[in-house]
Amino acid sequence: MTVIKQKAVSLSRHAKNVRKYINGKDALARGGWNLPYNKYWYAKMARTRKSFGHDKPARAGAKNTIMYHQVLAFLPEECSCNGGKMTPDACMAYAEQWLAKHYPHQQVILALHEESDKEGKRFAVHMAINRTDLLTGKRLWEGTGAQAKHKRASWVREMDEAWNLTQLEKGKKNSKIRDRQPRDIEKEIVDRGEYSYKNNLRELIHIAISDYHPKNMEQFKKLLASWGVDIFIKNNRVYATDLDIKEAGNPKCTFNLTRLDGRFALKSLQTAFETGTMESEKPMTFEQRRDVYIQRLKKAYSAWVEQAKASKGVAYNAFPKFVAPKCDDDLLEDPAVRDELLARRGYAKEIRNRYASAVPDYGEDNVRAAGQAGTHSVQQPVIESGRTREQSDKNVEH
């Protein structure tokens, strides 16, 4: 269901922030209702309020609400940025129909944004709705806070039904896409194009379910165990301990699968087992084993990088070493596996030299200087997979 949010604007600072957001360069589209858009729209609204006596509070000592900041935020699944049908033009058309039906005589300025938060992307139309009703000359009033909120929610349900958009089901979360998005700092890592070991763990579990279709929890556990992941159930919740990360010495190795991905709740997994077919007992092909090992290697390396960042300044001999997951002998013959192993070990060596203190003098080691504590020497850029050393210092997870 489309989310409707509204805040009354009475403080000049709040009004300035609304104006700045609507006029900002990141807007995908803008428009006006009973008022053509230009960057001085707020001054025209102010003149309208003054002409109707709405530039002052209706009662002495009360705050004067000058406008409402209203937001129509569309369900991520419905938005074209996630493969849905609601394009930017469609979102603006929806908003204009909304205004025609419920705010036909207000001055309104609209701005469409693609919003990103810790849970993903969606389109949202932000509207600055002037308080003055041009037809009646009265101030806009929709009832008390709770009454108005319920009224707007019912209006949105009607609009969504007319537009054939997904309706909110009682007791269920509004968006499945937002349930699957990486959280907090992990999202920042993914946005930088780096590897997140939690994201790679999420991918391994998804591969196990979608590609191998285990038909019960025991088969699921057995398959993940062969990939270095221990699955267990506690208090009706499913947890995963990443053994690759645990063996590398990183304590952040056990995860609640529901928090890792909303699709991995116990009931959801059991439903997937019941509807799937038995394939997990089939031996994996060489290519499948190779791909799974590379996923594990990247995951283990990402976890080690996090550990290395937290160990800055630790003496070189005590600095945690990168330990790659055990690799079958036949996989070592594969060029992709071999190249990935060499690359991760090389990156890890450089990071250790950069972050550790008391780095031994290896003479020709051209990365040794980066790890010297208290030095300020200038280095020449070193190209690494398309990045310079200065860039990789900000993006050490490669």
Buried (B, 14 or more C-beta within 10 A) or exposed (E): BBBBEBEBBBEEEBBEEBBEBBBEEEBBBBBBBBBEBEEEBBEBBBEBBEEBEBBEEEEEEEEBBBBBBBBBBBBBBBBBBBEBEBEBEBBBBBBBEBBEEBBEBBBBBBBBBBBEEEBBBBBBBBBBBBBBBBEEEEBBEBEEEEEBBEEBBEBBBEBBEEBEBBEBEEEEEBBBBBBBBBEEEBBEBBEEEBBBBBBBBBBBBBBBBEEBBBBBBEBBBBBBEEBBBBBEEEEEEBBBBBBBBBBBEBEBBEBEBBEBBBBBBBEBBBEBBEEBEEEBEEEBEEEBBBBBBBBBBBBBBBBBBBBBEEBEEBEBEEBBEBBBBEBEEEBEEBEEBEEBBEBBBEBBBBBBBBBBBBBEEEEEBBBBBBBBEEEEEEEEEBEBEEBEBEEBBEEBBB
